[in-house]
Amino acid sequence: MLGLNKKDTSFLLIVIALTALTPFLMQPFPEGSAMAQFNGGYPDLMQKVVIFGIFAVGFNILFGLTGYLSFGHAAFLGIGSYAAVWMFKLLTMNVIPAILLSIVVAGVFAALIGYVSLRRSGIYFSILTLAFAQMSYKMAYSVLTPITNGETGLQLALNDPRVLDGATAGGSLPVTNLFGLPMNASTKLEIGSHVFTFNTGFYFCAIVGIIAFYFAIRIFRSPFGMMLRAVKSNQQRMTYTGLDPKPYTLAAFVISGMYAGLAGGLLAAMDPLAGADRMLWTASGEVVIMTILGGAGTLMGPVLGAGVIKYLENIFSKINESVLHQWFSFLPNGLEELVIWILARFTGEGWHLTLGVTFMLVVTFIPGGLIEGFRRIHAWSKRKGKKGDKYDNPDPSHSPEPSKHVV
């Protein structure tokens, strides 16, 4: 189907089904229960999981396939956001033109930065990309203030021209839409004590994400993807065969930058605001952690890593000491204070410590990421399911198969 083999087609259909059921999967606990704190089925979190999943999948095309580690991909995320907001201000609030412009502009900047950075490899390439990202961040704050609006960030205004939409009716800012369908429109479904939210913006991001994921599968399975793996495996040997790796690495860098621009455009489509903080080096480090945590070089790993990090950020950061006191009120006073003091270091503002410990454990015990962990569990369960004794598989040297008679 669509150029995919049977295995990849089944995998893509499973991804589509899981994406469609996300509002149910991320809302497992009843409203008002003690565990409702861990529900994540609200539009903002679901949108971020998909958008940063796209960001991580694009980064994985560069890092997972070629081995080139970029610390500057947040620059393309920010550029995509700025391009989208300018489209909302000048042309229309329809998200389609804004996202297309984000991809194109990010691709152009990625070609320019990649052409210079890819003249070096290893740590020197990483430092060059970090330098370009920091220069972009500082320029957005100072030199390019007429374009980026500096510290305040680029926002919508009532007097924006919006040529295709015409004058704004009333005194409120317009909302982003898809041919008239607002991105912030939501429908709630109550089943017993569960409340599920179906958001237009999430499902639009999900459709775009599935398309981006499909193209990633095609890249992974294509001859181009094999050439990128050859670059990662042994670039010098590839050069000896007469193949120049530079065009392939530059193409991978541009494609990866376009994925980042797409993610930035979607962020602006969900919330029409672009700030220089999206270009900060911490955002570049975050996508590196997402990819490694899920499994670099795998298809589903970066999406899984993005989901884990955004869940920790949005759920654990909301758990404060008052919530912990409610959970552990049954303990004696002294023990309760001790337990809350310890857990408070890992929740609320300290959720980064939880992320750090999780990342350290994954890298130490399952270097291939969460995907490798799932594969180990699957292999262990298969071995455990097989029952037999040592006589079920005799030594072939002592029990050889009968030879075929040749006439």
C-alpha positions as CSV (number, residue, x, y, z in Angstrom):
1,M,0.0,0.0,0.0
2,L,1.4,3.4,-1.0
3,G,4.8,1.9,-1.9
4,L,5.2,0.1,1.5
5,N,5.6,-3.6,2.0
6,K,3.2,-5.7,4.0
7,K,5.1,-5.3,7.3
8,D,5.4,-1.5,7.0
9,T,1.8,-1.1,6.0
10,S,0.6,-3.0,9.0
11,F,2.9,-0.9,11.2
12,L,1.6,2.3,9.7
13,L,-2.0,1.2,10.2
14,I,-1.3,0.5,13.9
15,V,0.2,4.0,14.3
16,I,-2.9,5.5,12.7
17,A,-5.2,3.5,15.0
18,L,-3.2,4.5,18.1
19,T,-3.2,8.1,17.0
20,A,-6.9,8.1,16.5
21,L,-7.5,6.6,19.9
22,T,-5.1,9.0,21.7
23,P,-7.9,10.9,23.6
24,F,-8.9,7.5,25.1
25,L,-5.4,6.2,25.8
26,M,-4.2,9.3,27.5
27,Q,-7.3,9.6,29.7
28,P,-7.4,6.3,31.6
29,F,-8.6,7.5,35.0
30,P,-12.0,8.7,36.0
31,E,-12.6,12.4,36.6
32,G,-12.4,13.4,40.2
33,S,-10.5,10.3,41.3
34,A,-7.2,10.3,43.1
35,M,-5.4,9.2,39.9
36,A,-7.0,11.8,37.7
37,Q,-3.8,13.9,38.2
38,F,-2.1,11.6,35.8
39,N,-4.6,12.0,32.9
40,G,-3.1,13.6,29.9
41,G,-6.0,13.6,27.5
42,Y,-6.3,17.4,27.1
43,P,-5.7,19.2,23.8
44,D,-2.5,21.1,24.7
45,L,-0.6,18.0,25.8
46,M,-1.8,15.8,22.9
47,Q,-0.9,18.5,20.4
48,K,2.6,18.8,21.9
49,V,3.2,15.1,21.8
50,V,2.4,15.0,18.0
51,I,4.3,18.2,17.2
52,F,7.4,17.3,19.0
53,G,7.1,13.7,17.7
54,I,7.4,15.2,14.2
55,F,10.3,17.3,15.3
56,A,12.1,14.2,16.7
57,V,11.3,12.0,13.7
58,G,12.9,14.7,11.5
59,F,16.0,14.9,13.7
60,N,16.2,11.1,13.7
61,I,16.6,11.2,9.9
62,L,19.8,13.1,10.3
63,F,21.2,11.7,13.6
64,G,19.7,8.1,13.5
65,L,20.7,7.4,9.9
66,T,23.9,9.4,9.3
67,G,25.2,9.7,12.8
68,Y,25.6,13.5,12.6
69,L,24.6,15.0,15.9
70,S,23.2,18.5,15.5
71,F,22.8,20.8,18.5
72,G,21.1,23.5,16.5
73,H,17.8,22.1,15.2
74,A,15.9,24.4,17.5
75,A,16.8,27.2,15.1
76,F,14.6,25.7,12.4
77,L,11.8,25.2,14.9
78,G,11.8,28.9,15.7
79,I,12.2,29.9,12.0
80,G,9.2,27.8,11.1
81,S,7.1,29.5,13.9
82,Y,8.1,33.0,12.8
83,A,7.3,32.2,9.2
84,A,3.9,30.9,10.1
85,V,2.9,33.8,12.3
86,W,3.9,36.3,9.6
87,M,1.7,34.4,7.2
88,F,-1.2,34.7,9.7
89,K,-0.5,38.5,10.0
90,L,-0.1,39.2,6.3
91,L,-2.2,36.8,4.3
92,T,-4.8,34.6,6.1
93,M,-5.5,32.7,9.3
94,N,-5.8,29.5,7.3
95,V,-3.1,27.1,8.6
96,I,-2.3,25.5,5.3
97,P,-0.4,28.4,3.7
98,A,1.4,29.1,7.0
99,I,2.6,25.5,7.3
100,L,3.8,25.4,3.7
101,L,5.7,28.6,4.2
102,S,7.3,27.2,7.4
103,I,8.6,24.2,5.6
104,V,10.0,26.1,2.7
105,V,11.7,28.8,4.8
106,A,13.2,26.3,7.2
107,G,14.4,24.2,4.3
108,V,16.2,27.2,2.8
109,F,17.9,28.1,6.1
110,A,18.8,24.4,6.6
111,A,20.5,24.3,3.2
112,L,22.6,27.4,4.1
113,I,23.6,26.3,7.5
114,G,24.1,22.7,6.4
115,Y,26.4,23.7,3.5
116,V,28.8,25.3,6.0
117,S,28.4,23.0,9.0
118,L,28.8,19.7,6.9
119,R,32.3,20.7,5.9
120,R,33.3,19.3,9.3
121,S,32.1,16.1,11.1
122,G,32.0,14.8,14.6
123,I,32.2,17.2,17.5
124,Y,33.2,20.0,15.2
125,F,29.9,19.7,13.2
126,S,27.9,19.7,16.5
127,I,29.7,22.8,17.7
128,L,29.1,24.6,14.4
129,T,25.3,23.8,14.5
130,L,25.2,25.0,18.1
131,A,26.9,28.2,17.1
132,F,24.5,28.9,14.3
133,A,21.5,28.2,16.6
134,Q,22.9,30.6,19.3
135,M,23.5,33.3,16.6
136,S,19.9,32.9,15.4
137,Y,18.6,33.1,19.0
138,K,20.6,36.3,19.7
139,M,19.7,37.9,16.4
140,A,16.0,37.2,17.0
141,Y,16.4,39.0,20.4
142,S,18.3,42.1,19.1
143,V,19.3,42.7,15.5
144,L,16.1,41.3,13.9
145,T,13.7,42.9,16.4
146,P,11.7,44.6,13.5
147,I,11.0,41.1,12.2
148,T,10.8,39.0,15.4
149,N,9.5,41.7,17.9
150,G,12.4,40.9,20.2
151,E,11.7,39.7,23.8
152,T,7.9,40.2,23.5
153,G,7.7,37.7,20.6
154,L,5.8,38.0,17.3
155,Q,2.0,38.1,17.9
156,L,-1.2,38.8,16.1
157,A,-2.7,42.3,16.1
158,L,-6.1,43.7,15.2
159,N,-4.6,46.0,12.5
160,D,-2.8,43.2,10.7
161,P,-3.7,43.3,6.9
162,R,-4.6,39.6,6.4
163,V,-5.3,40.2,2.7
164,L,-7.4,37.1,2.1
165,D,-9.4,37.3,5.2
166,G,-10.3,41.0,5.2
167,A,-11.0,43.2,8.2
168,T,-11.4,41.6,11.6
169,A,-15.0,41.7,12.8
170,G,-15.5,42.8,16.4
171,G,-12.7,43.6,18.9
172,S,-11.2,40.2,19.4
173,L,-8.3,38.5,17.6
174,P,-9.1,35.9,14.9
175,V,-8.3,32.3,15.6
176,T,-6.4,29.9,13.3
177,N,-8.6,27.7,11.2
178,L,-8.7,25.1,8.5
179,F,-11.0,26.5,5.8
180,G,-13.2,28.0,8.5
181,L,-12.9,25.1,11.1
182,P,-11.3,26.7,14.2
183,M,-8.3,24.9,15.6
184,N,-9.4,25.4,19.2
185,A,-12.8,23.7,18.6
186,S,-13.3,20.8,21.0
187,T,-16.0,18.2,21.7
188,K,-16.4,16.4,25.0
189,L,-17.7,12.8,25.3
190,E,-18.8,11.6,28.8
191,I,-18.8,7.9,29.4
192,G,-19.6,7.1,33.0
193,S,-17.1,9.1,35.1
194,H,-14.7,9.4,32.2
195,V,-14.6,12.6,30.1
196,F,-12.8,12.4,26.7
197,T,-11.9,15.5,24.7
198,F,-11.7,15.5,20.9
199,N,-9.9,18.6,19.6
200,T,-9.8,19.8,16.0
201,G,-6.2,21.1,16.4
202,F,-5.0,17.7,17.7
203,Y,-6.5,15.7,14.9
204,F,-5.1,18.2,12.3
205,C,-1.7,17.8,13.8
206,A,-2.2,14.0,13.9
207,I,-3.0,13.9,10.2
208,V,0.0,16.0,9.4
209,G,2.1,13.8,11.7
210,I,0.9,10.6,10.0
211,I,1.9,12.0,6.6
212,A,5.3,13.0,8.0
213,F,5.7,9.6,9.5
214,Y,4.8,7.9,6.2
215,F,7.5,9.9,4.4
216,A,10.0,8.9,7.1
217,I,9.2,5.2,6.5
218,R,9.8,5.7,2.8
219,I,13.1,7.4,3.5
220,F,14.2,4.7,5.8
221,R,13.4,1.9,3.3
222,S,14.7,3.7,0.2
223,P,18.1,3.5,-1.5
224,F,18.7,7.0,-0.2
225,G,18.2,5.8,3.3
226,M,20.7,3.0,2.7
227,M,23.2,5.5,1.5
228,L,22.7,7.5,4.7
229,R,23.3,4.3,6.7
230,A,26.5,3.8,4.7
231,V,27.6,7.3,5.8
232,K,27.1,6.3,9.4
233,S,28.7,2.9,9.0
234,N,32.0,3.9,7.3
235,Q,32.2,7.2,5.5
236,Q,35.8,6.7,4.5
237,R,35.0,3.3,2.8
238,M,32.1,4.9,1.0
239,T,34.5,7.5,-0.4
240,Y,36.9,4.8,-1.6
241,T,34.1,3.3,-3.6
242,G,33.8,6.5,-5.6
243,L,30.6,7.9,-3.8
244,D,30.6,11.4,-2.5
245,P,28.8,11.4,0.9
246,K,28.4,15.2,1.1
247,P,25.3,15.5,-1.2
248,Y,23.6,12.8,0.8
249,T,24.3,14.3,4.2
250,L,23.3,17.8,3.0
251,A,20.0,16.3,1.7
252,A,19.4,14.6,5.1
253,F,20.2,17.9,6.9
254,V,17.7,19.8,4.7
255,I,15.0,17.2,5.1
256,S,15.5,17.2,8.9
257,G,15.4,21.0,9.0
258,M,12.1,21.0,7.0
259,Y,10.6,18.5,9.5
260,A,11.7,21.0,12.3
261,G,10.1,23.9,10.4
262,L,6.9,21.9,10.0
263,A,6.8,21.3,13.8
264,G,7.4,25.1,14.3
265,G,4.6,25.9,12.0
266,L,2.2,23.6,13.8
267,L,3.2,25.1,17.1
268,A,2.2,28.5,15.7
269,A,-0.9,27.1,14.2
270,M,-2.1,25.9,17.6
271,D,-1.0,29.1,19.4
272,P,-0.2,32.0,17.0
273,L,2.8,33.3,18.9
274,A,6.5,33.0,18.0
275,G,9.3,33.8,20.4
276,A,13.1,33.5,20.4
277,D,13.0,31.0,23.3
278,R,12.0,28.3,20.8
279,M,15.5,28.7,19.3
280,L,17.4,28.3,22.6
281,W,20.0,25.6,22.8
282,T,17.9,23.8,25.5
283,A,15.3,23.1,22.9
284,S,17.9,21.5,20.6
285,G,19.1,19.4,23.5
286,E,15.5,18.4,24.3
287,V,15.1,16.8,20.8
288,V,18.4,15.0,21.2
289,I,17.1,13.5,24.5
290,M,13.8,12.6,22.9
291,T,15.5,10.7,20.1
292,I,18.0,8.8,22.3
293,L,15.4,8.1,25.0
294,G,13.1,6.5,22.5
295,G,15.7,4.8,20.3
296,A,17.9,6.5,17.7
297,G,17.7,5.0,14.3
298,T,14.3,3.5,14.8
299,L,11.0,4.7,13.4
300,M,8.8,4.8,16.4
301,G,11.5,5.5,19.0
302,P,11.6,9.4,18.6
303,V,7.8,9.6,18.8
304,L,7.8,7.5,22.0
305,G,10.6,9.6,23.5
306,A,8.7,12.8,22.7
307,G,5.6,11.5,24.3
308,V,7.5,10.5,27.5
309,I,9.2,13.8,27.9
310,K,6.1,15.9,27.2
311,Y,4.1,13.8,29.6
312,L,6.7,14.3,32.4
313,E,6.8,18.0,31.6
314,N,3.1,18.5,31.7
315,I,2.0,16.0,34.4
316,F,4.9,15.8,36.9
317,S,5.4,19.6,36.8
318,K,1.9,20.1,38.2
319,I,2.4,17.9,41.2
320,N,3.2,20.3,44.1
321,E,3.5,19.7,47.8
322,S,-0.2,20.3,48.5
323,V,-1.0,17.4,46.1
324,L,1.6,15.2,47.8
325,H,0.1,16.0,51.2
326,Q,-3.2,14.7,50.0
327,W,-1.7,11.5,48.7
328,F,0.4,10.7,51.9
329,S,-1.9,12.1,54.6
330,F,-2.3,8.6,56.0
331,L,1.3,8.5,57.1
332,P,2.6,9.6,60.5
333,N,3.5,13.3,60.6
334,G,7.3,12.8,60.6
335,L,7.3,10.2,58.0
336,E,4.9,12.1,55.8
337,E,7.1,15.2,55.8
338,L,10.2,13.1,54.9
339,V,8.4,11.3,52.0
340,I,7.0,14.6,50.7
341,W,10.4,16.4,51.0
342,I,12.0,13.6,48.9
343,L,9.3,13.4,46.3
344,A,9.1,17.2,46.0
345,R,12.6,17.2,44.6
346,F,11.3,15.1,41.6
347,T,8.0,16.9,41.0
348,G,6.8,20.4,40.4
349,E,9.8,22.6,39.4
350,G,12.1,19.6,39.9
351,W,10.5,17.5,37.2
352,H,13.8,17.8,35.2
353,L,15.4,15.6,37.9
354,T,12.9,12.9,37.1
355,L,13.7,13.3,33.5
356,G,17.4,13.1,34.2
357,V,17.2,10.0,36.3
358,T,15.0,8.3,33.6
359,F,17.4,9.2,30.8
360,M,20.4,8.0,32.9
361,L,18.7,4.6,33.6
362,V,17.7,4.1,29.9
363,V,21.1,5.0,28.6
364,T,22.9,2.8,31.2
365,F,20.8,-0.3,30.9
366,I,19.1,-0.1,27.5
367,P,21.4,2.0,25.2
368,G,19.1,1.4,22.3
369,G,16.3,3.3,24.0
370,L,12.8,2.3,25.1
371,I,12.3,0.5,21.8
372,E,15.2,-1.8,22.6
373,G,13.6,-2.4,26.1
374,F,10.3,-3.4,24.5
375,R,12.2,-5.8,22.2
376,R,14.0,-7.4,25.2
377,I,10.7,-7.9,27.0
378,H,9.1,-9.4,23.9
379,A,12.1,-11.8,23.4
380,W,12.0,-12.8,27.1
381,S,8.3,-13.5,27.0
382,K,8.8,-15.7,23.9
383,R,11.6,-17.6,25.6
384,K,9.5,-18.0,28.8
385,G,6.5,-19.3,26.8
386,K,8.5,-22.2,25.3
387,K,8.4,-25.2,27.5
388,G,10.6,-28.2,27.0
389,D,13.7,-30.0,28.1
390,K,17.2,-30.5,26.8
391,Y,16.1,-33.5,24.7
392,D,13.7,-31.4,22.6
393,N,16.6,-30.1,20.5
394,P,19.3,-32.7,20.3
395,D,22.8,-31.9,19.3
396,P,22.9,-32.1,15.4
397,S,26.4,-33.5,15.5
398,H,25.2,-36.6,17.4
399,S,21.9,-36.8,15.6
400,P,22.6,-35.8,12.0
401,E,19.9,-35.5,9.4
402,P,19.9,-38.3,6.8
403,S,21.8,-37.3,3.7
404,K,20.0,-37.0,0.4
405,H,20.7,-39.8,-2.1
406,V,22.1,-38.5,-5.4
407,V,21.3,-40.6,-8.5
